[in-house]
Amino acid sequence: MNKEKEVEAYLKGVLPEEQKLKYEIAQELGILDKVLESGWKSLSAKETGRIGGLLASKRKEEKDM
């Protein structure tokens, strides 16, 4: 999915759960505006790694429930 379509889907609330979680984490980290304006490619390796780590943690929590 290209950046514009993904952002539009996010704003309409029709993203798959996995994608929604990624955006929620970006919002928690305070980088959602950067993602919405410039896309995921604009993030630093540190920011991307942080999102990936939190995604993995949340997936593990959901799996253990």
N, C-alpha and C positions, 0 to 999 in steps of 0.2 A: 504494500500500500504506500502510495507516495505521501509526502509530508502534508500537503494541503488536504487530501482526503482523510488522512488519519486525524488531523486536528479537527476537521469538520465533524467526523464521527465522534470524537471525544466530546466536543461541545454539545452534540445532540444526545450523547449518552448511549450510543449504540456500539461501542467497542466490545470486543470479547473480554471476558474477565481478566485474562492474563495481561492484556494491554491496559485495562482500567487500573490494575494494581500498579503497573509501572508509572502511570501518570499520578496516582495517589502518592506514591513514594517520592516522586519528583516534587510534588507540592509540599510534602512534609519536610523535604530538604531545602525548600525555598528556591528551587531552580525551575519551577514549572513555566514561569514567564519566558525564560531563556529557551526552553524546549519549544514552546508554542510559537515563538518568534523565529527561531533559527533552526529548529529541528534537533534530533538526537545527536547528529554529527557534530554539533557545536560544543558538546560537553567535553570536559577534560577527561583523561583516563581515570583520575581520582574520583570524579563525580560518577562516571559510568560504573566503576568498580563498586562504589558505595551503593548504587541502585541495585546492581547485581547481587551484592551480599545481602541486602535487605529483602530482595525478592526470594532468594534461597531460604532465608530464615522464615519468612512468612509461609512459603510453601511447606516447609518442614512442620511448622506449627499446625497448619491445616491438616496435613497428613496424619499427625499424631492425635488429632481430635477424634 
